[in-house]
Amino acid sequence: MQVPAQFQYEKATSVAHALSLLGKYGPESRIVAGGHSLIPMMKLRLAQPQALIDINEITELNKISVEEHMLYIGAMVRHAELLASALAGEHFPIFHDAEKLIADPVVRNRGTVGGSLCQADPSEDLSAAFAAVRGEAVIEYGEGRRIVPIREFFAGPYETAVGDAELLVGVRVPIRSSASAYQKVERRAGDWAVAAAGAELRLEGDTVAEAGIGLTAVGATNFHAPEAEEFLVGGPATAERFARAGEIAAEHCEPVADQRGPADYKRHLAATLTARALGAALSRWHGRHQEA
Amino acid sequence: MTTTEETPMGFGRMHRKEDVRFVRGHGNYVDDVTLPGMLHGAVLRSPYAHAKILSIDTSAAEAHPKVRAVITGEALAGLNLAWMPTLSNDVQAVLATDKVRFQGQEVAFVVAEDRYSARDALELIDVDYEPLAPVVDARKALDPDAPVIRDDVEGRTDNHIFDWETGDKARTDEVFANAEVVATQDMLYPRVHPAPLETCGSVADMDPITGKLTIWTTTQAPHAHRTLYALVAGLPEHKIRVISPDIGGGFGNKVGIYPGYVCSVVGSILTGKPVKWVEDRSENLMSTSFARDYHMHGEIASTKDGKIQAIRVKVLADHGAFNGTAQPTKYPAGFFGVFTGSYDIEAAHAEVTGVYTNKAPGGVAYACSFRITEAVYLVERMVDVLAYDLDMDPAELRMKNLLKPDQFPYQSKTGWEYDSGDYPRTLRMALDLVHYDELRAEQAKRRDAGELMGIGVAFFTEAVGAGPRKHMDILGLGMADGAELRVHPTGKAVLRLSVQTQGQGHETTFAQIVAEELGISPDDIDVVHGDTDQTPFGLGTYGSRSTPVSGAATAVVARKVRERAKIVASAMLEVSPDDLEWEKGRWFVKGDPAAGKSIQDIAMAAHSGLELPEGVEGHLDATCVYNPPNLTYPFGAYICVVDVDAETGQVKVRDFVAVDDCGVRINPMIVEGQVHGGLADGLGMALMQVMAFDEDGNHLGGSFMDYLLPTSMECPSWRLGETVTPSPHHPIGAKGVGESATVGSPAAVVNAVLDALKPRGVRHADMPLTPAAVWCAAQGHPFRTDLAIT
């Protein structure tokens, strides 16, 4: 059994309480949500926080709701809850696609949306999914709250816009007429992505009016592909253009070789999965509009 | 699967007796052992693959308020315990004194009042290392300028361990020289790990008053361990008790003795308290017995119409930093000699060279039957390579070359006597089960549409049940097994065995053998194992040897009891023993079936005042030692069907048919469970599992995030079939089966993926066939799967 170094433990009962505890313990403290990244890192002693602030009992962070034309997902929503949420799936099926492929049921029962985003692993699926649909992080601090677009949320590997005395309380996504999908290649169920792509589309007639492309594990800056999105908007939604968009996205990635594969393979996957995700989103778009 | 409502009186499906405690969470594993005053140990490990130790400062760790002892290699050297013998007559450092030779090697041992403090204190030990160039790539280990790893051995100037050969070189070369077709292929069976879910550990308790050492430990071979502790530590063997409680998976990983075990013993001697040491997941993956790591160059000779004539192979075997391979002494390459497989050929020859590298020691672990996994993989890949070159159907090519039933017992060209088999029948059954011809028709259509679908066939012959003591020993200990059977007055029985279950269901299977022989219900038979003070000597459970050796011992000892019961029955019935006849559970008078006595009645009488014939002892208890006359040779035909995503390289195993022939099946449910597990294991090796190392010798698979075990998501619903060809020399006709599926399935999966890639001109690619490996192979630029991907 791997055992962590000594640490203080505090259980926060409200967001305000959590923020005050963060102030009390300072930068060497860490928020623990599902604990599926932080606890293993502590056991391996890659992380040795002096204090853990447990936010599992802050029930106000658990909700999935629609508020002011936004889908709101609380930071403590478990992966399994997002996967089971008809509300989230109705507006953004990309979340169901991604959640089916995140880790395994045991991890999904415990791991949280906020924890995944704040961990900011370069291979995190939800980072790409939220980037694709242009989600926004809701961050609270002592004096109030601020909104940071997910596309500006990540400061680098394992670094986010959340400051030392701040707490990510939720993520919101503007609801609009759109279709979305997620595609991932993994070596085995539960493994981190070798590469993955999320796509969101809104069409006007046969023309792409809005496109969102999220990418993970391939070194895409802030988990998205703005050049490919720009290319798509204003043109027809065809397989050829999706393939070209995939190539453009791949050209702007900087994948790193590791035991999941060499860089050229990951770049190839970035292109392939982008095109596939766009194709899947388009199918959904047509499916909805035929129903209507 | 059929379930059993009542317990069979002998062979048949029945639920496992041990599962009652396991499914209720009442198993008792080493880490569950807690003793009064027990202390906890932790091992400091080397961050370097190869480095000189300049100094070790333990003063800060010793000053930790909860630390009771800090042990270094230097301290062990004072006790003559710094080095210990391996299972291959090499030595291995218990704690490093001069150099570290692999990443994760044991450097110091801390004993503290709790596990957390022991771990904390490791960070207080200051080791000054001078890094040295490591030998990572086995193919460079024998280069003239390669760093010498084992400079602890006087006079050693290179990394060469052994050369070994088998077969007739001259005859083989002659056949090759005259062959119409020769196919050649290099292939790697990469380094993998048994990865039992329970890691290794021990609780050592040296009683300072009696001088008796009790050690609870994760061992597949408790008796062999006891003898080794006696030899290593110089302790008297009767003062050592090895207890192997419930074991959470072994797969060969728990055959050898690890430095942590020895350190826990030393820690207990030094502190006078019991010391527990249980390694963590990374320690298990990085430092304990690996498996495989064979770099093979295969050649196969045939006629133009596909009659296989000869097989030739050269192997470079990476044994890591210490030669710790577990195998019978005369077999430095294990039983790799069965590489001629299941085919009727004229000649064969193999050369194996073992080398040291800066990697963990061990070898021949992981359900491989002493390197038969490598041998089967080699020959089954070579047959497929030949099929590729000849453009022949691989099933047809196999059928054409399989040994025929009338050739058994078959003397192989490398000196093995295959005991029994009907190979064509088994292959035919697998082809029928999978609907082979229909699959080939579907494949042709899919290929026309540009889709990649593959059908992989593998046929294996195993050689298990080591072994005849004349030929097989481990460190001088012959591989025969004892058995002891006590029948209580009320007819309930206790069977004591030397083998140790790690999940195989011994408590059920061996009770069923006694039941079959004596007619006592398995529910009335307790199987005792895993405690050297309570069981007879024997070599333990690995290499699928439990049923072939201890299973035979069980049948033999039960028959001894039966013969004793016959004499008691004759006294009870007042007839001559010659007038008695046995039916399951009772002796009766020939020609008068109503006049008989049940085994239970006989047991009571044997313990009573009944007058027995002159010279006949009372009671029914018996002991025996079984020395197997030969190995048993289970075999099987496996067929795997895959769909490969050409764009991403992802492999989906659509179907898998496994027809196993392991002779007589004692408990078919347990056999099927073992096959299921082994198939998943093999699929894991074929598609995802590997321990690769970067250029500095860093282990790239040190956690379950990086070393991937297959899950149910990757496994199809296995479809099994069976044929039964009894072993002619085993008392109940059984053969070992524990490793069959692990041995046979990797080749089936790999053959299937390569069959799928055939339209892309891919003839071979090395395991594991991850999406990246498949895609790169299809692009024509495969990478080395044993090194860091760049």
Contacts between the chains, C-beta under 8 A, distances in Angstrom:
chain1	res1	chain2	res2	distance
A	1	B	31	7.5
A	1	B	115	7.0
A	1	B	278	6.5
A	1	B	280	5.9
A	2	B	280	4.3
A	2	B	281	6.9
A	2	B	282	7.3
A	3	B	115	5.5
A	3	B	116	5.0
A	3	B	119	5.0
A	5	B	120	6.5
A	6	B	116	7.4
A	6	B	120	7.6
A	43	B	280	8.0
A	44	B	282	7.3
A	44	B	703	7.9
A	45	B	123	7.9
A	104	B	711	7.2
A	185	B	648	4.9
A	185	B	649	7.9
A	185	B	650	6.0
A	185	B	771	5.5
A	187	B	688	5.3
A	187	B	708	5.9
A	187	B	770	5.1
A	187	B	771	6.5
A	188	B	687	7.9
A	188	B	688	5.2
A	188	B	708	4.8
A	188	B	710	6.6
A	188	B	711	6.6
A	188	B	713	7.5
A	188	B	714	6.0
A	189	B	711	5.1
A	189	B	713	3.6
A	189	B	714	6.6
A	190	B	711	6.5
A	190	B	713	7.9
A	191	B	705	7.8
A	191	B	708	6.4
A	192	B	705	7.5
A	194	B	771	6.1
A	194	B	772	6.7
A	257	B	789	5.2
A	257	B	790	5.3
A	258	B	789	6.5
A	259	B	692	6.3
A	259	B	700	5.5
A	259	B	701	7.7
A	259	B	706	6.6
A	259	B	788	7.3
A	259	B	789	5.8
A	260	B	770	7.5
A	260	B	772	6.5
A	260	B	789	7.9
A	261	B	770	7.2
A	261	B	771	7.1
A	261	B	772	3.0
A	261	B	775	7.7
A	261	B	776	7.8
A	261	B	789	6.3
A	262	B	772	6.6
A	262	B	776	6.8
A	262	B	783	6.6
A	262	B	789	5.4
A	262	B	790	6.7
A	265	B	649	7.6
A	265	B	771	8.0
A	265	B	772	4.9
A	265	B	775	5.5
A	265	B	776	6.3
A	268	B	775	7.2
A	269	B	648	6.3
A	272	B	647	4.9
A	272	B	648	6.2
A	273	B	648	7.6
